[in-house]
Amino acid sequence: MKEFIVKHQLALFFVLTLCIGWFWWVQMVLNLWPQEYIIIPSSLGGLSPILTLVILQKISAEVVDLDGIVNTVRVGKSHAPWLVVGAFLLPIVFIIGNLLAFMLGFEAQLVILNPGPDELGWALLAIVPITFFPGLITSPFFEEPGWRGFALPKLQAKFGREIGSLLVGSFWWLWHQMSNISFGLYPTLLGYFSMLGQSFAIDSMFNLSRRNLLVAMFAHQSLFITFTYLYRSSYDPSIMVVVALLWVFVAILRYRERRLGLPYSLGSDESTQEPSE
């Protein structure tokens, strides 16, 4: 049994994560929960990546090492630059994208903040950090040990940097869809490329920080800040500008990875070895 678990740990991670998450989110789609209690199935579904790792660690006799993954959270002066990049890169991309969409004539006026937050003024300088840091122990901590801490190194070792990220990003998009549908957000090709670009960017920041899980968590939480406070157009041409800009930044990060030989120069264990030709 243990040998089977260890051999198929990646497949089991994806299957269990999807099944646990969708088990709760399907209930939301079917309106089985009163609206005032919707946070319960929503949160339980979001726990599925880290819960799956807990299960796999137990049944694999700790060959799947969640504790070791969590210990890759690193803080300190030397890690600060990539933590700053993780916190600010994606919001900056969206701000610049909104500016470009306006300059290209796709938006009638330049809008940076969502309605509501735009009325808070300078108070946002205090509110955003208050939102950001406690939020790290929600979705970023529930998800990133699974996506980046566990799956990404193994997939990139097996399939290479780009295919590994493609698989993680595509599954990340798929996993979210049942939750999104429950809130009235239906899958689109443009939405897929947007989420895939976000995932590629987080992967690169994670690798460039020498796989500091906290950087991935910062980048993940920065998306929550972006979607909560920053304006996002519903007009497809404007969205395409933002998505195109996002992929430009991804290309820059990937170029830096290649120059540094990442992720294959990160270590000598099986999760960081370059795949054979």
Secondary structure, 3 states (H helix, E strand, C coil): CHHHHHHCHHHHHHHHHHHHHHHHHHHHHCCCCCHHHCHHHHHHHHCHHHHHHHHHHHHCCCCCCHHHHHCCCCCCHHHHHHHHHHHHHHHHHHHHHHHHHHHCCCCCCCCCECCCHHHCHHHHHHHHHHHHHHHCCCHHHHHHHHHHHHHHHHHHHHHCHHHHHHHHHHHHHHHHHHHHHHCCCCCCHHHHHHHHHHHHHHHHHHHHCCCCHHHHHHHHHHHHHHHHHECCCCCHHHHHHHHHHHHHHHHHHHHHHHHHCCCCCCCCCHHHCCCCC
